[in-house]
């Protein structure tokens, strides 16, 4: 920066004041809108590098000594205080000028100035202009940076402004706040302000402004006064009922403001299949004037908005590393319908889940887990239950960009002729100490009539050992060589998945939980969750289906004989039926499958063992109607 240019600008700035000896006259200049354009001409050349030089001069000096507060010796003199006031004024008036002083962490270069791209500058203007905004963005384009900059600016320059940062997981919300903290901590000291609260989940300044974080639940901002609502990773808030409850409870809080300019709602995400994020974006695309417009201003960003990626070579390289479908979703921000679903889509779509019930005996015991436990039926006398669990990758840490959860299923397996019923689920997605799981599992097992606890020992052997050692619980499933739990291999995992699929397709297993149903809809033919989703509830349900593959003696030792009222038929015959061979058709009476010789054989097995005695299933000449 030219020292002469700076001196000329400062001389011009001082010439605006009637009394150059009074530094407070700068405030009267700042309050005069007619002078604003001229003032920006001055501050436009005061770049962050020069501010750093000023700070270096100040450090180690007696800042109270007036002779050390002059920027330039000579004809033009102006105090550091006035330079600071001037820069602060510029930052408060123009968020893009404020961005000059905000820092982010770059994977290659560490702490850097924000290289604002054109789409980011447009979005910052949109955040200020429109009260409701949607950002449908490709991965790694800087959407979090834009939001962090906007929230920081509001926090510093809008007194008593409350910003709520919400995400599908509390950890994700805290990560966005961490970006804000990094940017704040590296602002020039004269832009910062003293803090009343400063931690990983909340910031509160002496100007009365506040930033806080939470996960997306129906009471996330209950009782709060919120000016800015930021919801990150909207597409990952699943199942649909969770998003619906959150949004239905949150929108009235925001809508209570009398002035539209008092609020700002920003929803941001990358597409993830064709879930609830899709209609939000598509309705916003309609624009003002359409009867179906949802009131959101839409900004869509793809890899083409990033100059260094906008080449055919980069696109081809990314597709070669993964797939074209993946590229369309992750980098073109398109809604791609997943085609590799393992379970039968039409059957899953026909399932009607139940509402959860309250059971004070469980919920009062585990108050910290009340949002994770879904109860659909209390234990019934003389009924037999299975408690199956799968910790997914949570015990050993998840891989990058993978979602993990700890799933527990409680299923009534008393009589297949009356259907097996899902009666309780537990779903931990984060912030769960798996060392607490033995206590929870034993409690649930005892409550549900001393149920059998089933878990695979590939990953959760420690949990099974703790249940046996610390709680001396008797009914823990043992596999080969009398080893606690069962071992999953590539071959038997396919068998267990096929058994579960048949139980669902044949309406033998009653699925009541919406989160379990959602995971089934995102469970791929590779027998794992699609990218970005979890599968702990499905895998734990596969543990329940596994018991169909046990020997007759093993089943009787666990559940008794058919004469004792416990009916569990070995599933070898059912495995002969490939559910993939079904020819599905839509029919007003339900889902119809074409009959093959295998179907007829299975039908004989089911009828022989009384599956249809208490159900309305029937066979006609051409179809099995379920």
matplotlib code that plots the C-alpha trace (Angstrom):
import matplotlib.pyplot as plt

x = [0.0, 1.3, 2.2, 1.6, -1.9, -2.7, -1.5, -3.5, -6.6, -6.2, -5.6, -8.8, -10.6, -9.3, -10.4, -14.0, -13.8, -14.3, -12.1, -9.1, -7.8, -10.9, -10.7, -14.4, -15.4, -14.9, -18.1, -20.1, -18.5, -19.5, -23.1, -23.4, -24.7, -23.6, -20.0, -20.3, -19.1, -16.1, -15.3, -15.4, -12.9, -10.6, -11.1, -10.9, -7.1, -6.7, -6.2, -5.7, -1.9, -1.7, -3.8, -1.4, 1.5, -0.4, -0.9, 2.7, 3.6, 1.1, 2.2, 5.0, 4.1, 2.3, -0.9, -2.1, 0.8, -0.7, 2.6, 2.5, -1.0, -0.1, -0.2, 1.8, 4.2, 4.1, 1.3, -1.5, -1.9, -4.7, -4.9, -4.9, -8.3, -9.8, -8.4, -10.0, -13.3, -13.2, -12.5, -15.2, -17.6, -16.8, -17.2, -20.6, -21.9, -20.6, -20.3, -18.0, -15.6, -15.8, -14.8, -11.3, -10.6, -12.3, -10.1, -10.7, -8.6, -7.6, -6.6, -3.5, -2.5, -3.7, -5.2, -6.0, -8.1, -11.5, -11.2, -14.8, -16.2, -18.9, -21.7, -20.7, -20.9, -24.3, -25.4, -24.3, -26.4, -29.3, -29.0, -29.4, -32.1, -34.4, -35.7, -36.0, -33.1, -32.3, -28.8, -28.7, -25.0, -22.5, -19.9, -16.9, -17.9, -17.8, -21.4, -20.3, -17.9, -20.6, -22.9, -20.1, -19.2, -22.9, -23.6, -20.3, -21.2, -24.6, -23.2, -20.7, -22.7, -26.4, -26.8, -29.1, -29.2, -29.8, -28.6, -29.4, -27.2, -29.0, -28.0, -29.0, -26.4, -25.3, -21.7, -22.3, -23.8, -20.8, -18.5, -20.1, -19.7, -16.0, -15.5, -17.1, -14.8, -11.7, -12.7, -13.5, -10.2, -8.2, -10.0, -8.1, -8.4, -10.3, -13.1, -13.5, -15.6, -15.5, -17.5, -19.8, -20.0, -17.4, -17.5, -17.9, -21.6, -22.4, -21.1, -22.5, -21.1, -21.4, -23.5, -26.3, -25.9, -25.7, -25.0, -26.0, -26.1, -28.5, -29.6, -32.8, -35.5, -39.0, -37.9, -34.6, -35.5, -38.5, -38.7, -36.0, -36.1, -34.3, -33.5, -31.3, -32.1, -29.4, -30.2, -27.3, -27.4, -31.2, -31.2, -29.7, -32.4, -34.3, -36.7, -39.3, -41.3, -38.2, -37.9, -41.7, -41.9, -38.9, -40.1, -43.7, -42.5, -39.8, -41.6, -44.1, -41.2, -39.6, -42.9, -43.9, -41.7, -43.7, -41.0, -39.6, -36.2, -35.9, -35.5, -33.4, -33.9, -31.2, -31.6, -28.5, -27.7, -26.4, -29.0, -29.2, -31.5, -35.0, -36.1, -37.8, -35.0, -36.2, -39.6, -38.2, -35.8, -38.3, -41.0, -38.4, -37.5, -41.0, -40.3, -42.5, -45.8, -46.4, -49.2, -47.0, -44.0, -42.9, -41.5, -37.8, -35.2, -33.2, -29.5, -28.0, -24.3, -22.5, -18.9, -19.2, -19.2, -15.7, -13.3, -10.6, -13.1, -15.1, -13.3, -14.2, -10.9, -11.8, -15.3, -13.9, -11.4, -14.1, -16.4, -13.6, -13.0, -16.6, -19.6, -21.6, -24.6, -22.4, -21.0, -24.5, -25.5, -22.4, -21.0, -24.0, -26.4, -29.0, -31.6, -30.7, -33.1, -31.3, -31.8, -29.9, -32.4, -32.2, -35.7, -38.9, -39.9, -43.6, -43.8, -42.0, -44.2, -47.3, -46.1, -47.9, -45.8, -47.3, -47.1, -44.8, -46.3, -45.2, -43.7, -42.6, -40.9, -38.3, -38.3, -38.0, -35.1, -33.2, -34.1, -31.0, -32.0, -35.7, -35.3, -33.5, -35.9, -39.2, -41.7, -44.6, -45.8, -45.3, -44.4, -47.3, -47.6, -46.3, -44.8, -41.3, -39.0, -35.7, -33.3, -30.9, -28.3, -25.7, -23.2, -22.2, -18.8, -19.4, -17.2, -14.1, -14.9, -16.5, -14.7, -14.6, -17.9, -19.7, -22.6, -22.8, -25.4, -26.0, -29.2, -31.3, -34.4, -36.9, -39.2, -42.1, -41.3, -44.0, -45.9, -45.2, -48.8, -49.8, -46.8, -43.6, -43.9, -41.4, -42.2, -39.2, -36.2, -33.2, -31.2, -28.0, -26.4, -23.8, -22.6, -23.3, -20.9, -21.2, -19.9, -23.3, -25.0, -24.7, -26.8, -29.5, -29.6, -29.9, -32.6, -34.7, -34.2, -35.4, -38.3, -39.4, -39.9, -36.2, -35.7, -32.8, -30.0, -28.5, -25.5, -22.8, -19.4, -17.4, -17.6, -19.4, -17.8, -16.8, -20.4, -21.5, -18.8, -19.7, -23.3, -22.3, -19.6, -21.0, -24.7, -24.6, -27.5, -28.4, -30.1, -27.3, -27.2, -24.3, -23.1, -20.5, -18.2, -20.4, -19.1, -21.2, -23.0, -22.8, -20.2, -21.2, -19.5, -19.9, -22.0, -24.3, -24.9, -26.6, -28.7, -29.8, -30.6, -32.7, -34.5, -35.4, -36.5, -38.8, -40.3, -41.1, -42.4, -44.6, -45.9, -44.7, -42.7, -44.6, -42.4, -43.7, -40.8, -40.3, -36.5, -36.2, -38.4, -36.3, -33.1, -34.6, -35.4, -31.8, -30.2, -28.4, -27.9, -24.3, -25.9, -25.0, -26.4, -26.2, -23.6, -24.6, -27.1, -27.0, -27.9, -27.6, -31.3, -31.5, -28.4, -29.9, -33.1, -31.1, -30.0, -33.6, -34.1, -30.9, -32.7, -34.7, -31.5, -30.8, -31.1, -34.4, -32.6, -31.2, -34.5, -36.2, -33.5, -34.1, -37.8, -39.4, -41.5, -44.5, -46.6, -45.6, -47.1, -43.8, -43.8, -40.6, -40.0, -36.5, -35.9, -33.9, -36.9, -37.7, -34.1, -34.8, -37.1, -35.3, -37.2, -35.4, -37.4, -40.6, -42.6, -44.2, -47.5, -49.7, -53.2, -55.9, -55.9, -52.2, -48.9, -49.2, -46.4, -46.3, -46.3, -43.3, -42.7, -40.6, -43.4, -45.8, -43.3, -42.9, -46.7, -47.1, -44.6, -46.4, -49.8, -48.6, -47.3, -50.4, -49.1, -52.4, -54.7, -55.3, -54.6, -56.6, -53.9, -55.2, -54.1, -55.9, -55.0, -52.5, -51.3, -50.3, -52.0, -50.3]
y = [0.0, 3.4, 5.5, 8.7, 7.5, 6.7, 10.1, 11.9, 10.0, 10.8, 14.4, 14.4, 12.6, 15.3, 18.0, 16.9, 17.9, 21.5, 21.0, 18.8, 18.9, 17.1, 13.3, 13.0, 14.9, 11.7, 10.4, 13.3, 12.5, 8.8, 9.8, 11.9, 9.6, 12.2, 11.4, 7.6, 7.1, 9.4, 7.5, 4.2, 5.6, 6.1, 2.8, 0.9, 1.4, 0.5, -3.2, -5.8, -5.9, -2.3, -2.9, -5.7, -3.2, -0.8, -3.6, -4.5, -0.9, -0.8, -4.0, -3.2, 0.5, 2.5, 2.8, 5.6, 7.8, 10.1, 10.4, 6.7, 6.9, 8.8, 6.8, 9.4, 12.0, 15.1, 17.4, 14.9, 13.4, 10.9, 8.7, 5.0, 5.2, 7.1, 4.6, 1.8, 3.6, 4.2, 0.5, -0.6, 1.7, 0.3, -3.3, -2.4, -0.9, -3.5, -7.2, -7.7, -5.1, -7.0, -10.2, -8.6, -9.1, -12.5, -15.6, -19.2, -22.3, -23.8, -27.4, -26.5, -23.1, -22.9, -19.6, -17.4, -14.4, -15.4, -15.5, -14.6, -16.1, -14.3, -16.7, -16.0, -12.3, -12.7, -14.9, -12.4, -9.8, -12.3, -13.0, -9.3, -8.6, -11.7, -13.0, -16.6, -18.2, -21.7, -22.7, -25.9, -26.5, -28.9, -30.2, -28.1, -24.9, -22.7, -22.5, -22.8, -20.0, -17.7, -18.5, -18.1, -14.7, -13.6, -14.8, -13.2, -9.9, -9.8, -10.8, -7.9, -5.1, -5.8, -5.4, -7.9, -10.1, -13.8, -16.4, -20.1, -22.6, -26.0, -29.1, -32.8, -33.5, -31.3, -32.0, -30.5, -27.4, -27.0, -27.4, -24.4, -22.4, -23.4, -21.8, -18.6, -18.7, -19.2, -16.2, -14.1, -14.9, -13.7, -10.4, -7.3, -6.6, -3.3, -5.2, -7.8, -7.2, -8.5, -11.7, -12.7, -16.3, -18.0, -21.8, -24.5, -24.3, -20.6, -17.0, -14.0, -10.5, -7.5, -5.9, -8.3, -10.5, -14.2, -17.3, -20.7, -24.2, -27.2, -30.3, -30.2, -31.3, -30.0, -28.0, -26.7, -23.1, -23.4, -20.4, -18.6, -15.2, -15.8, -13.4, -15.6, -19.3, -21.3, -24.9, -26.9, -30.3, -30.2, -33.2, -35.3, -34.6, -37.9, -39.6, -37.3, -37.2, -35.8, -32.9, -32.3, -32.1, -29.8, -27.5, -27.4, -26.4, -23.9, -22.0, -20.3, -19.0, -17.3, -16.1, -14.2, -11.3, -8.2, -6.9, -9.2, -7.4, -8.6, -12.2, -14.3, -18.0, -19.8, -23.5, -25.1, -28.5, -30.8, -33.1, -36.6, -38.8, -37.5, -36.8, -33.8, -31.4, -31.9, -30.4, -27.5, -26.7, -27.3, -25.1, -22.3, -22.7, -21.7, -18.2, -15.4, -15.2, -19.0, -20.2, -23.1, -20.9, -21.5, -18.0, -18.9, -17.2, -20.0, -20.0, -23.1, -23.7, -26.4, -27.2, -24.9, -22.0, -22.9, -21.8, -24.3, -27.2, -26.0, -28.2, -31.5, -33.0, -32.4, -33.8, -36.9, -37.5, -37.3, -39.6, -42.1, -42.1, -42.8, -42.8, -40.5, -40.8, -39.7, -36.8, -35.6, -35.5, -34.3, -31.8, -30.8, -30.6, -32.7, -34.9, -38.5, -41.3, -44.2, -47.4, -50.0, -50.4, -53.9, -54.1, -54.1, -50.4, -51.0, -53.1, -50.4, -47.7, -49.6, -49.8, -47.5, -46.8, -46.3, -43.4, -43.8, -44.3, -43.2, -45.7, -43.8, -46.9, -46.7, -43.0, -41.9, -44.3, -43.0, -39.3, -38.4, -40.8, -40.0, -38.6, -41.8, -44.4, -45.0, -47.2, -48.8, -51.5, -52.4, -56.0, -58.4, -61.4, -64.7, -63.1, -63.8, -61.0, -60.6, -57.6, -57.3, -54.6, -53.3, -50.6, -50.1, -48.4, -46.2, -48.3, -47.9, -44.5, -43.8, -43.3, -39.9, -38.9, -42.0, -41.9, -44.3, -45.1, -47.5, -49.4, -51.5, -53.5, -55.1, -57.5, -59.7, -63.2, -65.1, -66.4, -65.9, -66.8, -63.6, -61.6, -60.7, -57.1, -54.4, -53.0, -50.7, -49.1, -47.2, -45.1, -43.3, -41.3, -39.3, -38.3, -41.7, -43.6, -47.2, -48.3, -47.4, -49.8, -53.0, -51.3, -50.2, -53.6, -55.5, -53.2, -53.5, -57.3, -57.7, -55.4, -57.4, -60.7, -61.6, -61.4, -62.9, -60.4, -60.9, -59.1, -59.9, -60.4, -58.9, -55.4, -55.7, -58.6, -56.2, -55.2, -58.9, -59.7, -56.8, -57.9, -61.4, -60.3, -57.2, -58.0, -61.8, -61.8, -65.3, -64.9, -63.8, -65.6, -67.9, -69.0, -71.5, -73.0, -71.5, -68.0, -65.0, -63.5, -64.5, -63.8, -62.1, -63.2, -62.0, -65.1, -65.3, -61.6, -62.1, -64.9, -62.8, -59.9, -62.2, -63.6, -60.1, -59.1, -62.2, -61.5, -58.0, -58.9, -61.6, -59.2, -61.6, -58.9, -55.8, -52.7, -49.8, -47.4, -44.6, -44.4, -48.2, -47.9, -44.9, -46.9, -49.8, -47.3, -46.3, -49.8, -50.7, -54.1, -54.0, -54.7, -51.4, -47.9, -45.6, -42.9, -40.3, -42.6, -45.0, -48.7, -49.6, -50.2, -52.4, -54.4, -55.0, -56.1, -58.6, -60.1, -60.8, -62.5, -64.5, -66.7, -68.3, -69.8, -71.6, -75.3, -76.7, -77.7, -74.2, -72.6, -74.9, -74.3, -70.6, -70.3, -73.6, -75.8, -75.2, -77.0, -74.4, -71.7, -70.5, -70.9, -70.1, -72.1, -72.6, -70.4, -72.7, -73.3, -69.5, -68.9, -70.9, -68.1, -65.3, -62.1, -60.5, -62.6, -61.0, -59.4, -56.5, -55.0, -52.4, -53.5, -51.9, -54.9, -54.6, -55.8, -58.7, -61.1, -63.4, -67.1, -69.3, -72.9, -71.6, -69.4, -72.4, -74.4, -71.6, -71.1, -74.8, -74.4, -71.3, -72.9, -76.1, -74.2, -72.1, -68.7, -67.9, -69.3, -65.8, -63.6, -62.7, -63.8, -65.9, -67.6, -67.4, -69.1, -66.5, -64.5, -64.5, -61.5, -60.2]
z = [0.0, -0.9, 2.2, 0.2, -0.8, 2.8, 3.9, 1.2, 2.2, 5.9, 5.1, 3.1, 6.0, 8.5, 6.1, 6.6, 10.2, 11.2, 14.2, 13.4, 16.9, 18.2, 17.4, 18.4, 15.3, 13.4, 14.9, 13.4, 10.1, 10.4, 11.2, 8.0, 5.2, 2.6, 3.5, 3.5, -0.1, 0.5, 3.7, 2.0, -0.5, 2.5, 4.3, 1.0, 1.0, 4.7, 4.2, 6.9, 6.3, 7.3, 10.4, 11.4, 11.2, 13.5, 16.0, 15.9, 16.7, 19.6, 21.2, 23.7, 23.8, 26.4, 24.4, 26.8, 25.6, 23.0, 21.1, 20.3, 18.9, 15.6, 12.4, 10.4, 11.4, 9.3, 8.2, 8.7, 12.2, 13.2, 16.2, 16.2, 17.9, 15.0, 12.5, 14.6, 14.8, 11.0, 10.2, 12.7, 11.0, 7.6, 8.9, 10.5, 7.2, 4.7, 5.5, 2.5, 4.0, 7.3, 5.5, 4.9, 8.6, 9.1, 8.9, 8.1, 8.3, 4.9, 4.5, 2.5, 3.8, 7.4, 8.6, 5.6, 4.6, 3.0, -0.8, -1.3, -4.5, -6.5, -5.3, -1.7, -2.1, -3.7, -0.9, 1.8, 0.0, 0.0, 3.7, 4.4, 1.8, 2.3, 5.6, 4.3, 2.4, 1.2, 0.1, -2.0, -2.4, -3.6, -1.1, -0.1, -1.8, 1.2, 2.4, 6.1, 5.6, 4.2, 7.1, 9.7, 8.3, 8.4, 11.9, 13.2, 11.6, 13.1, 16.5, 16.5, 15.0, 15.9, 19.7, 21.4, 18.3, 19.0, 16.5, 16.8, 15.0, 14.6, 12.8, 12.6, 15.2, 18.0, 17.0, 13.6, 15.1, 17.5, 14.5, 12.8, 15.9, 16.1, 12.7, 14.1, 17.1, 14.9, 12.8, 15.9, 17.7, 14.8, 14.2, 15.1, 18.8, 18.2, 16.3, 19.1, 22.1, 25.7, 26.3, 29.0, 27.8, 25.5, 25.2, 22.6, 22.5, 23.1, 22.7, 24.5, 24.2, 26.4, 23.6, 24.5, 21.4, 21.6, 19.4, 20.7, 19.3, 19.5, 17.7, 15.7, 18.1, 18.6, 21.6, 20.2, 20.5, 22.7, 25.0, 23.1, 21.3, 18.0, 15.3, 13.1, 12.7, 10.9, 10.1, 8.7, 6.9, 6.6, 4.3, 7.1, 9.6, 9.3, 9.5, 8.0, 11.3, 13.1, 10.6, 10.6, 14.4, 14.5, 11.8, 13.0, 16.5, 15.3, 12.6, 14.9, 17.1, 14.1, 12.6, 15.8, 14.8, 13.6, 11.4, 8.6, 8.8, 12.4, 11.5, 9.2, 8.4, 6.5, 5.6, 4.0, 2.8, 0.1, -1.5, 0.0, -2.2, -2.6, 1.0, 2.5, 1.3, -2.3, -2.0, 0.0, -2.8, -5.6, -4.0, -3.5, -7.2, -8.2, -7.0, -5.8, -7.7, -7.8, -5.6, -4.4, -3.5, 0.1, 0.7, 0.5, -1.7, -3.3, -4.1, -5.8, -6.0, -8.0, -8.8, -11.8, -9.3, -8.2, -10.9, -10.1, -10.4, -13.4, -15.9, -17.7, -16.4, -12.8, -13.3, -15.0, -12.3, -9.6, -11.4, -11.9, -8.2, -7.3, -9.7, -11.9, -9.6, -6.6, -8.6, -9.6, -6.0, -4.3, -6.8, -9.0, -6.1, -7.9, -6.3, -7.3, -6.6, -5.1, -7.1, -5.0, -2.1, -0.6, 0.8, -1.3, -1.8, -2.3, 0.9, 2.9, 1.5, 2.7, 6.3, 8.7, 11.8, 15.2, 17.6, 20.6, 24.0, 27.4, 29.9, 33.0, 34.4, 31.5, 30.8, 34.4, 34.8, 31.8, 31.6, 29.7, 27.0, 26.7, 23.2, 22.1, 23.3, 21.4, 23.1, 21.2, 23.6, 27.2, 28.1, 28.2, 30.6, 29.3, 26.1, 25.0, 23.8, 22.2, 22.8, 19.9, 19.5, 17.1, 18.0, 14.3, 14.2, 17.2, 19.5, 17.4, 15.8, 12.5, 9.3, 7.6, 6.2, 7.5, 9.8, 12.7, 15.3, 18.2, 17.6, 20.0, 19.0, 21.4, 19.5, 20.7, 19.2, 21.0, 18.0, 14.3, 13.5, 15.3, 13.9, 15.5, 16.7, 17.2, 20.7, 21.5, 19.8, 21.1, 18.7, 19.7, 16.9, 18.9, 22.3, 23.7, 26.0, 24.9, 28.3, 29.6, 27.2, 29.4, 32.1, 29.6, 27.8, 31.0, 32.3, 29.1, 29.0, 32.6, 32.0, 29.0, 30.8, 31.0, 27.3, 25.5, 24.7, 21.2, 19.8, 17.3, 18.8, 15.9, 17.4, 20.7, 22.5, 25.4, 25.9, 26.0, 28.5, 30.7, 30.8, 31.9, 34.3, 35.9, 35.9, 35.9, 33.5, 32.5, 29.1, 26.8, 23.5, 22.9, 19.5, 18.4, 21.0, 23.7, 22.9, 23.9, 20.9, 17.3, 14.6, 11.4, 8.2, 4.6, 3.9, 6.9, 6.8, 3.5, 5.0, 7.9, 5.6, 3.4, 6.3, 7.5, 4.0, 3.8, 7.3, 6.2, 2.7, 4.2, 6.8, 9.5, 11.3, 12.3, 12.0, 14.1, 14.3, 11.8, 12.2, 11.6, 8.5, 7.3, 7.6, 5.7, 2.9, 2.8, 3.1, 0.0, -1.8, -0.5, 2.9, 4.4, 4.6, 1.6, 1.9, 4.6, 6.4, 9.3, 9.6, 13.3, 13.6, 10.6, 11.6, 15.1, 13.5, 11.4, 14.7, 15.5, 12.1, 12.8, 15.3, 12.4, 11.2, 14.5, 15.0, 16.4, 19.6, 20.1, 19.5, 22.0, 24.6, 24.3, 23.8, 24.6, 22.3, 20.2, 22.7, 25.3, 23.2, 21.6, 17.9, 16.0, 12.8, 11.6, 8.5, 6.2, 4.0, 3.8, 2.7, -0.5, -1.5, -3.2, -2.5, -5.4, -7.8, -6.9, -9.6, -7.9, -8.9, -7.4, -6.4, -4.3, -2.0, -1.2, -2.6, -5.1, -6.0, -8.9, -7.9, -8.8, -7.8, -4.9, -3.8, -3.8, -1.7, 0.8, 0.9, 1.8, 4.7, 5.9, 5.7, 7.3, 10.3, 10.7, 9.6, 8.0, 10.7, 12.2, 9.2, 6.1, 3.6, 0.8, -2.4, -5.7, -8.9, -10.0, -7.0, -3.4, -1.9, 1.3]

ax = plt.figure().add_subplot(projection="3d")
ax.plot(x, y, z, "-o")
ax.set_aspect("equal")
plt.show()
